[in-house]
């Protein structure tokens, strides 16, 4: 029997493999770590978080900035989602819906939802900026990880008695988020900035690079590496638009539309800054033609409502998709809600209803149709692994997704 085994080639190969494994040499079926991380970066964030429990090596590798940047670069190539938050006296909830490829008049059935346990998440201060959202009391919310990060106080130059406005920006060239903080109860030429994830503290922007001003609006908009917000200059009674280059940290002034209120919504349109306002069916778009010459061009569009009873709803402009569609939605609802998409290039409107989804959601959360829900909409949301940390135990990660 012993001679038979010696004469069998496959037995000899198996013996050699075992001997190599005892010597600590790489196995033929071993997958290099860099290839493993390349495969993981192509998976959804939910799966990646679960795979942190495979080993300490995987857990530490997934939290590396290089892996997070690789995942983020792949997330931008995926179709973004429409993130919606609902608030009631019973709690706050998060939904995510497909933003594209939904036919006109259809009912959306693909979504996920969860309840927010943090009570400070209401009244967000920003849109979804590369997967992150700025909320009051200086907190960063990552909806993908369902986590909130409290930012440090701006420091001795801004006391707790001072009021300030904060804005979230992103620079794609450096792959960095920055939070800009400006005093609101007095004029200031020394705003502070904090770079997220860089283990830095608040920094005062060099004096002379920022004109003396104070913010006038609660919300800012960031696109193409430029952060925009409304403000007022010292000694001037007119509103202006302040632009802040996230990379160079330089400020520029853009004159506001003459005779227009600051309630206009700032959006990116065909690579330029634009302002949007609407009154029932008429949507007015003002496009900045020349930032230095402060020239604006006006265009008008008609918003076609799908049925008569929607006219009584309080329809609000909610932003623009990456495909250039304007988003409209009610500010609150009871039984079901809808999203309207206006394509300004084709002058066409499509609507998506969310009726069956809300019925399932209300039954699961114990909410009756008499409960009024208020909603916020965040277009172009992408998954982000920012703030990923190794889980304390397998049990905690498992409960995270139940």
C-alpha positions as CSV (number, residue, x, y, z in Angstrom):
1,X,0.0,0.0,0.0
2,X,2.9,2.3,0.8
3,X,4.5,1.7,-2.5
4,X,1.2,2.4,-4.3
5,X,1.0,5.9,-2.7
6,X,4.6,6.7,-3.7
7,X,3.9,5.8,-7.3
8,X,0.8,8.1,-7.5
9,X,1.7,11.5,-8.9
10,X,-1.2,13.3,-7.4
11,X,-0.3,12.0,-3.9
12,X,3.2,13.4,-4.4
13,X,1.8,16.8,-5.4
14,X,-0.4,16.9,-2.4
15,X,2.5,16.0,-0.1
16,X,4.6,18.8,-1.6
17,X,1.8,21.3,-1.1
18,X,1.5,20.3,2.6
19,X,5.3,20.6,3.0
20,X,5.3,24.1,1.5
21,X,2.5,25.2,3.8
22,X,4.5,24.0,6.8
23,X,7.5,26.0,5.6
24,X,5.3,29.1,5.6
25,X,5.6,29.7,1.9
26,X,2.7,31.2,-0.1
27,X,0.0,28.8,-1.2
28,X,-0.9,28.4,-4.9
29,X,-4.5,29.5,-4.1
30,X,-3.4,32.5,-2.0
31,X,-5.0,35.9,-3.0
32,X,-2.7,38.9,-2.5
33,X,-4.1,41.6,-0.2
34,X,-4.0,44.3,-2.9
35,X,-6.2,42.2,-5.1
36,X,-8.5,41.4,-2.2
37,X,-8.9,45.1,-1.5
38,X,-9.5,45.8,-5.2
39,X,-12.4,43.3,-5.2
40,X,-13.8,44.7,-1.9
41,X,-13.8,48.3,-3.3
42,X,-16.2,47.2,-6.0
43,X,-18.8,46.0,-3.4
44,X,-21.6,48.0,-1.8
45,X,-20.8,49.7,1.5
46,X,-23.1,47.4,3.5
47,X,-21.1,44.3,2.4
48,X,-17.8,46.0,3.1
49,X,-18.8,46.8,6.7
50,X,-19.7,43.2,7.3
51,X,-16.4,42.0,5.9
52,X,-14.6,43.9,8.6
53,X,-15.3,41.0,10.8
54,X,-13.4,38.5,8.6
55,X,-10.0,39.3,10.2
56,X,-8.0,42.0,11.8
57,X,-6.0,42.4,8.6
58,X,-9.2,43.0,6.6
59,X,-10.6,45.3,9.3
60,X,-7.5,47.5,9.4
61,X,-7.1,47.5,5.6
62,X,-10.7,48.6,5.0
63,X,-10.2,51.7,7.2
64,X,-7.1,52.9,5.3
65,X,-7.5,56.3,3.6
66,X,-6.2,54.7,0.3
67,X,-9.0,52.1,0.4
68,X,-11.7,54.7,1.3
69,X,-10.5,56.9,-1.6
70,X,-10.6,54.0,-4.0
71,X,-14.1,53.1,-2.9
72,X,-15.2,56.8,-3.2
73,X,-13.8,57.1,-6.8
74,X,-15.9,54.0,-7.7
75,X,-19.0,55.3,-6.0
76,X,-19.0,58.4,-8.2
77,X,-19.3,56.2,-11.3
78,X,-22.4,54.5,-9.9
79,X,-25.9,55.8,-10.3
80,X,-26.6,58.2,-7.4
81,X,-29.7,57.8,-5.2
82,X,-32.4,60.2,-3.9
83,X,-32.1,60.3,-0.1
84,X,-35.2,61.4,1.7
85,X,-35.7,61.9,5.4
86,X,-39.1,61.9,7.1
87,X,-39.8,63.5,10.5
88,X,-42.8,63.1,12.8
89,X,-43.5,63.3,16.5
90,X,-42.7,59.6,16.7
91,X,-39.2,59.7,15.2
92,X,-37.0,60.4,12.2
93,X,-36.6,58.0,9.3
94,X,-34.3,57.7,6.2
95,X,-35.3,56.4,2.8
96,X,-33.2,55.9,-0.3
97,X,-34.8,55.6,-3.8
98,X,-33.4,55.3,-7.3
99,X,-32.9,58.7,-8.9
100,X,-33.0,57.6,-12.5
101,X,-34.7,55.0,-14.8
102,X,-38.1,55.5,-13.2
103,X,-40.8,55.8,-15.9
104,X,-43.3,58.6,-15.8
105,X,-46.4,58.0,-13.7
106,X,-44.9,54.8,-12.1
107,X,-44.9,53.7,-8.5
108,X,-41.4,53.2,-7.0
109,X,-41.0,49.9,-5.1
110,X,-37.2,49.8,-4.7
111,X,-36.0,51.4,-1.5
112,X,-34.4,50.8,1.9
113,X,-35.1,52.6,5.2
114,X,-34.0,52.9,8.8
115,X,-34.8,55.0,11.8
116,X,-32.5,57.7,13.0
117,X,-31.7,57.5,16.6
118,X,-29.8,60.7,16.9
119,X,-32.1,63.6,17.8
120,X,-29.9,66.3,16.4
121,X,-30.2,65.4,12.8
122,X,-33.1,67.7,11.9
123,X,-32.8,70.9,9.9
124,X,-29.7,69.8,7.8
125,X,-27.3,72.6,6.8
126,X,-26.2,71.2,3.5
127,X,-27.1,68.9,0.6
128,X,-25.4,65.6,0.3
129,X,-21.7,66.5,-0.4
130,X,-19.9,63.5,-1.7
131,X,-21.9,61.2,0.7
132,X,-21.8,63.5,3.8
133,X,-24.3,65.9,5.2
134,X,-23.8,68.8,7.6
135,X,-26.4,69.0,10.4
136,X,-26.8,71.6,13.3
137,X,-24.6,71.9,16.3
138,X,-21.6,71.1,14.0
139,X,-22.2,67.4,13.3
140,X,-21.4,65.4,10.2
141,X,-23.9,62.7,9.2
142,X,-22.9,59.8,7.1
143,X,-26.2,58.1,6.0
144,X,-24.4,55.1,4.6
145,X,-22.8,54.2,7.9
146,X,-25.7,55.6,9.9
147,X,-23.3,57.5,12.1
148,X,-22.9,61.1,13.3
149,X,-19.6,62.7,14.1
150,X,-19.5,65.7,16.4
151,X,-17.0,68.3,15.3
152,X,-14.8,70.3,17.8
153,X,-15.9,73.8,18.7
154,X,-14.3,76.5,16.5
155,X,-12.3,77.7,19.5
156,X,-11.6,80.9,21.4
157,X,-12.3,83.2,18.5
158,X,-15.9,82.1,18.5
159,X,-17.6,81.8,21.9
160,X,-20.8,79.9,22.7
161,X,-22.6,83.3,22.8
162,X,-21.6,84.0,19.2
163,X,-23.8,82.9,16.4
164,X,-22.3,81.3,13.3
165,X,-23.1,79.6,10.1
166,X,-21.3,76.6,8.9
167,X,-21.0,75.2,5.4
168,X,-19.7,71.9,4.0
169,X,-17.5,71.8,0.9
170,X,-15.5,69.2,-1.1
171,X,-12.5,69.4,-3.4
172,X,-12.3,66.5,-5.8
173,X,-8.7,67.2,-6.7
174,X,-7.5,66.6,-3.2
175,X,-10.4,64.3,-2.1
176,X,-11.0,66.4,1.0
177,X,-14.1,67.7,2.8
178,X,-13.8,71.1,4.6
179,X,-16.2,72.9,7.0
180,X,-16.3,76.7,6.8
181,X,-17.5,78.6,9.9
182,X,-18.5,82.3,9.7
183,X,-19.9,84.6,12.4
184,X,-23.5,85.7,11.8
185,X,-24.1,88.3,14.6
186,X,-21.3,90.6,13.5
187,X,-19.1,91.3,10.5
188,X,-16.0,89.2,10.3
189,X,-13.0,88.9,7.9
190,X,-11.5,85.9,9.7
191,X,-13.7,82.8,9.0
192,X,-12.4,79.4,10.2
193,X,-12.0,76.2,8.3
194,X,-11.7,72.6,9.4
195,X,-10.4,69.8,7.1
196,X,-12.2,66.5,7.9
197,X,-10.2,63.4,8.5
198,X,-6.9,65.2,8.5
199,X,-6.5,65.2,12.4
200,X,-6.4,69.0,12.1
201,X,-7.9,71.7,14.3
202,X,-9.8,74.8,13.2
203,X,-7.7,77.3,11.3
204,X,-8.3,81.0,10.8
205,X,-8.1,81.9,7.2
206,X,-5.4,84.5,6.6
207,X,-6.5,88.0,7.1
208,X,-6.9,90.0,3.9
209,X,-8.1,87.0,1.9
210,X,-11.7,87.4,3.0
211,X,-13.8,90.6,2.7
212,X,-15.6,91.8,5.8
213,X,-19.1,90.2,5.7
214,X,-21.6,88.1,7.5
215,X,-23.8,85.2,6.2
216,X,-27.5,85.8,5.4
217,X,-28.6,82.3,4.5
218,X,-28.6,79.0,6.4
219,X,-27.7,76.8,3.4
220,X,-24.7,76.8,1.1
221,X,-24.2,74.9,-2.1
222,X,-20.9,73.3,-3.2
223,X,-20.1,72.0,-6.7
224,X,-17.0,71.9,-8.8
225,X,-14.9,72.6,-5.7
226,X,-16.6,76.0,-5.1
227,X,-18.8,76.7,-2.0
228,X,-21.5,79.4,-2.5
229,X,-23.6,81.1,0.2
230,X,-25.5,84.4,0.5
231,X,-24.0,87.2,2.6
232,X,-23.9,90.9,3.1
233,X,-20.8,93.1,3.0
234,X,-19.8,95.7,5.6
235,X,-21.4,99.1,4.8
236,X,-23.6,97.7,2.0
237,X,-27.3,97.0,2.4
238,X,-27.5,94.6,-0.5
239,X,-27.2,90.8,-0.5
240,X,-24.3,89.2,-2.4
241,X,-23.2,85.7,-3.1
242,X,-19.9,84.7,-1.5
243,X,-17.9,82.0,-3.3
244,X,-15.2,80.1,-1.4
245,X,-12.6,78.0,-3.3
246,X,-12.3,74.8,-1.1
247,X,-8.8,74.1,-2.3
248,X,-7.1,77.5,-2.3
249,X,-9.4,78.9,0.4
250,X,-9.9,82.2,-1.5
251,X,-13.1,84.2,-1.5
252,X,-14.8,86.0,-4.3
253,X,-17.9,88.2,-4.5
254,X,-20.8,87.7,-6.9
255,X,-23.4,90.4,-7.1
256,X,-26.9,89.1,-6.4
257,X,-29.8,89.6,-8.8
258,X,-31.0,93.1,-8.5
259,X,-34.5,93.3,-7.0
260,X,-34.5,89.6,-6.2
261,X,-34.9,88.0,-2.7
262,X,-32.3,85.7,-1.2
263,X,-34.9,82.9,-1.2
264,X,-33.7,81.8,-4.6
265,X,-32.1,78.4,-4.7
266,X,-28.5,78.0,-5.8
267,X,-27.8,75.1,-8.1
268,X,-25.2,74.0,-10.7
269,X,-26.6,74.2,-14.2
270,X,-24.5,73.2,-17.3
271,X,-21.4,73.8,-15.2
272,X,-22.4,77.3,-14.1
273,X,-24.0,78.8,-11.0
274,X,-27.7,79.3,-11.4
275,X,-30.6,80.5,-9.3
276,X,-34.1,78.9,-9.3
277,X,-37.5,80.2,-8.1
278,X,-41.0,79.0,-8.9
279,X,-44.5,80.2,-8.5
280,X,-47.1,77.5,-9.0
281,X,-46.5,76.4,-12.6
282,X,-43.8,78.9,-13.6
283,X,-40.2,78.1,-12.9
284,X,-37.6,80.9,-13.4
285,X,-34.0,80.0,-13.9
286,X,-31.2,82.7,-13.7
287,X,-27.9,81.5,-15.1
288,X,-24.6,83.3,-14.2
289,X,-23.1,84.1,-17.6
290,X,-20.1,86.1,-16.3
291,X,-19.0,85.9,-12.7
292,X,-16.7,89.0,-13.1
293,X,-19.2,91.0,-15.0
294,X,-22.1,89.8,-12.8
295,X,-24.3,89.1,-15.8
296,X,-27.3,86.8,-15.4
297,X,-29.5,85.2,-18.1
298,X,-33.1,84.3,-17.4
299,X,-35.1,81.3,-18.7
300,X,-38.7,80.3,-18.0
301,X,-40.2,76.8,-17.8
302,X,-43.6,75.4,-17.1
303,X,-44.1,72.8,-14.4
304,X,-47.0,70.4,-15.3
305,X,-48.7,69.0,-12.3
306,X,-50.0,65.4,-12.7
307,X,-53.4,66.0,-11.2
308,X,-55.6,68.8,-9.9
309,X,-55.4,68.1,-6.2
310,X,-51.6,68.5,-6.1
311,X,-52.0,72.2,-6.6
312,X,-53.2,72.5,-3.0
313,X,-50.0,70.9,-1.8
314,X,-47.0,73.0,-0.7
315,X,-44.6,72.1,-3.5
316,X,-41.0,73.1,-3.0
317,X,-38.0,73.1,-5.1
318,X,-35.5,70.4,-3.9
319,X,-32.5,70.6,-6.1
320,X,-31.2,69.2,-9.4
321,X,-30.1,65.7,-10.4
322,X,-26.8,65.0,-12.0
323,X,-28.7,64.6,-15.3
324,X,-30.0,68.1,-15.1
325,X,-33.6,67.5,-13.9
326,X,-35.2,69.9,-11.4
327,X,-36.7,68.1,-8.4
328,X,-40.0,69.2,-6.7
329,X,-41.7,67.6,-3.7
330,X,-44.2,68.6,-1.0
331,X,-42.9,69.8,2.3
332,X,-45.2,67.5,4.2
333,X,-47.8,64.7,3.6
334,X,-50.0,62.1,5.3
335,X,-50.9,59.1,3.2
336,X,-48.5,59.1,0.2
337,X,-46.1,61.4,-1.4
338,X,-44.6,62.1,-4.9
339,X,-41.5,63.4,-6.6
340,X,-41.8,65.6,-9.7
341,X,-38.9,65.9,-12.2
342,X,-38.7,68.7,-14.6
343,X,-36.4,68.4,-17.6
344,X,-35.7,72.0,-18.7
345,X,-34.0,70.9,-21.9
346,X,-37.1,68.9,-23.1
347,X,-39.7,71.0,-21.2
348,X,-41.2,67.8,-19.9
349,X,-42.3,66.6,-16.5
350,X,-42.3,63.1,-15.0
351,X,-43.8,62.1,-11.6
352,X,-43.0,59.2,-9.4
353,X,-45.5,58.2,-6.7
354,X,-44.6,56.5,-3.4
355,X,-47.9,55.0,-2.1
356,X,-47.3,51.3,-1.5
357,X,-43.9,51.9,0.1
358,X,-45.4,54.3,2.6
359,X,-48.1,51.9,3.6
360,X,-45.5,49.2,4.4
361,X,-43.4,51.8,6.2
362,X,-46.4,53.0,8.4
363,X,-47.4,49.5,9.4
364,X,-43.8,48.6,10.3
365,X,-43.4,51.8,12.4
366,X,-46.9,51.8,13.9
367,X,-47.8,55.1,12.2
368,X,-51.4,55.8,11.1
369,X,-52.3,57.8,8.0
370,X,-53.3,60.7,10.3
371,X,-49.7,61.3,11.3
372,X,-48.2,64.2,9.2
373,X,-44.7,63.6,8.0
374,X,-42.3,66.4,7.0
375,X,-39.6,65.6,4.5
376,X,-36.2,66.7,3.3
377,X,-34.7,65.6,0.0
378,X,-31.0,65.1,-0.8
379,X,-30.4,64.5,-4.5
380,X,-27.3,62.8,-6.0
381,X,-26.4,61.0,-2.8
382,X,-23.6,58.4,-3.1
383,X,-22.3,55.8,-0.6
384,X,-19.3,56.9,1.5
385,X,-17.1,55.0,4.0
386,X,-15.9,58.2,5.6
387,X,-15.5,57.7,9.4
388,X,-15.1,53.9,9.1
389,X,-13.7,52.4,12.2
390,X,-13.0,48.8,13.2
391,X,-16.1,47.3,14.8
392,X,-15.7,46.5,18.6
393,X,-17.2,43.0,18.0
394,X,-18.9,40.9,15.5
395,X,-22.1,41.2,17.4
396,X,-22.3,45.0,17.1
397,X,-21.8,44.8,13.3
398,X,-24.5,42.2,13.0
399,X,-27.0,44.3,15.0
400,X,-26.1,47.3,12.9
401,X,-27.8,45.8,9.9
402,X,-30.8,44.0,11.5
